[in-house]
Amino acid sequence: MSLDSVGVSAARPASGSSVGVAAGSARDLRLDFFRGVALFSIFIDHIPNNILARFTLQSAALADAAEVFILISGYAAGMVYGRSFDRQGALTASARIYHRVWQLYVAHVFLFMLFMAAVAHAAASLNAGLYADEFRAADFLKEPDVAVIMALTLRFQPAFMDILPVYIVLLAALPIVLLGLRRWPLPVLGLSFALWLAVQFDNGLNLTAYPGIDQVWFFNPFAWQALFFFSAWLGWRGTQGGVPWLASRWLLWAALVIAVTGLLIRTNWTLHWLYNPIPALFAQTLWPFMSKTDLSPLRFLNVLALALLVARLVPPQARFLAGPVAAPFVMCGRHSLHVFCLGILLSVVGHLIITEHYGGFVLQATVTSAGIVVMIGVARLMDWFAAASGRSKARVAEERS
């Protein structure tokens, strides 16, 4: 789920490691590319009953775009802000982090107001009961004063708007965690994973949300912090020469087995959805262990395996990443916060259009394609503005870190 368009350096193998990151080298296009892939996947997945959603990231692994987003967010934040801790000191680096937290918070509040305005308009002119309930916005229409306060405290999270709050909370905790990781990495990571493990045994360990006393955060921050902070540690360690044990051959083979197994299982489930007589293998066995809210071990392990494979097998400046096919993904990934917010609003509009017109595949494909074109167009416009103002793309990304 990074929503943070931070500047990142290319991973250049350090001595003894193929996954190290060398400060001052060229920009790592892999992060922007896969961030763009995740952005498009999130938009497509939010379109109701979208057949194309069967072929996004969630169809290729036991994890999906949310895990990819949080992992890249943590890695990029650890790389950029960890380097800032080293060069500028804890005070300046923390100030930069909280400046970014404030930007994300303002973006979330602004997006919330636009989101609720669109839902309220749809509920008033189309079908109040249907859309208010479907977008988890009924309580806003009933008691807007309370709902707004809950939104400002991140406790009210309508549909499609639950990943920004968890990212804001995790980024706000990053200065303290980075200080700990720099001095006592094993104890800090141990506590982080212990907290994640506790959630697996007690899913009641979560933050309360609005409305209702039983409502909790969809993305449990006590679980998702493990992925974010572990990735942040890897990002920071990359600026220090990398993590030698990540270069081991057995770990690469283990990651390959995990990734291929996840791909085969998900492909089988997709085929079952397309043609019911094909049995969905292991579905009843695995589905209870696929909790997205609590970041189940299957999801956690799968996204880490995919990340390791990309880090080991895809060069940071691979030719295809700089080619025309990858360009839209890289460009949108570079402006991820703006494109993400736009994608959420386009998801609402697309949802309304398809639902009102009982859209089949043709309308779904048309709405999805139009939304992606708009997202790419906005990203291209932002690139043009950066060039017109005399700033490089890397510098613009760094300013947003």
C-alpha positions, 0 to 999 in steps of 0.5 A, a space after each residue: 500500500 509506498 504512498 510516499 514518493 520518496 527518492 531512492 537509490 539504485 541497488 548496486 551489489 555491495 561486496 558479498 551481497 547482491 542486494 545491497 544499495 549504494 548511496 549516490 547511485 542511479 535511481 532504483 526503477 524497480 521501486 517505482 515500477 512495482 509501486 505503479 503496478 500496485 497502484 493500478 492493481 488497487 484501482 482495478 480491484 476496487 471496481 465492483 465485480 471486475 473480471 479484470 481484477 482476477 488478473 491483478 497482483 492478487 491473482 499471482 500470489 497469496 498476497 496482493 497490492 496492499 502488501 506490495 505497497 507497505 513493503 515498498 513504503 517501508 523499504 523506501 522510507 528506511 533507505 531515505 530517512 535512515 540515510 538522513 539520520 546518518 547525515 543530518 542527525 536524528 532531529 532533522 531526520 525526524 522533522 522530515 518524517 513528521 513533515 511527510 506524515 503531515 502531508 499524508 494526513 492532509 491528503 487523507 482528510 482532503 480525500 475523505 471529504 471528496 469521497 464522502 461528497 461523492 457518496 452523499 451525492 450518489 446516495 441522494 440522487 441514486 440509491 441512498 441505502 445501497 451506496 451508503 452501506 456499500 461504501 461504509 458511509 451510512 453513519 456519516 449521513 446519519 451523524 456527520 458531526 461525529 463522523 468527521 471527528 472520527 475521520 480526523 482521528 483516523 478511526 472512521 475508514 470508509 471503503 477504499 480508505 483504510 490503507 492511508 491511516 495505517 501508513 500514517 501511523 506506521 510512518 509516525 512511529 518510524 523515528 523511534 523505530 529507526 533509532 532502535 534499529 540503528 543501535 539494537 536491531 535484533 531486539 527491535 525486530 524481535 519485538 516487532 515480530 513478537 507483536 505480529 505473532 501475538 496478533 495471529 493468536 489474538 485477533 482482538 489485538 487491534 485499534 478500535 474504529 468507528 462506528 460500533 464498539 466491535 469495529 476495528 481497523 481493517 489493516 491492523 497496525 499491530 500486525 502490519 508494522 512488522 512488514 513495514 519496519 522489517 522493510 525499513 530495516 532492509 532499506 536502511 541496511 542497504 545504504 550500509 552495504 546490504 545484508 550478507 545472508 540475503 545473498 545465500 543460495 538456499 534462501 533464493 531457492 526457498 523464495 522461488 519455491 514459495 513464490 511458485 507455490 503461491 502462483 500455482 494456487 492462485 492460478 488454480 483459484 482463478 481458473 475455478 472462478 472462470 470455470 466452476 467444474 475445475 476444483 479450487 485446490 486447498 481453498 477450504 484449507 488455506 482460506 481461514 489462514 489468509 487474513 488480510 486484516 491481521 497479515 497472515 503468515 501466508 501473506 507475509 511470507 509470500 510477499 517477502 519471497 517475491 521481494 527477494 526474487 525481485 531484488 536478486 533477479 531484476 537489476 535496478 536499471 534493467 533495460 525493460 524498466 527504462 522502456 516504453 512498456 514500463 514507463 507508465 508504471 514507473 511514472 505513476 509510481 514516482 507520483 504515488 500519493 497523488 495517483 493513489 488518491 486519484 485512483 480512489 476517487 476514480 474507483 468510486 466513480 467507476 463503481 457508480 457507473 458500472 452499478 447503475 448501468 449493470 455493466 458487463 465486461 465491455 463497460 468494466 473494461 472501458 471504465 477501467 481503461 479510462 481510469 488508468 489513462 487518467 491516472 497516467 495523464 496526471 502523472 505525466 502532467 506532474 512530470 511535465 510540471 517538474 521539468 518546467 520548474 527546472 527540477 529533476 524527477 529524482 529531486 522532486 521525489 526526494 523533496 517529497 520524502 
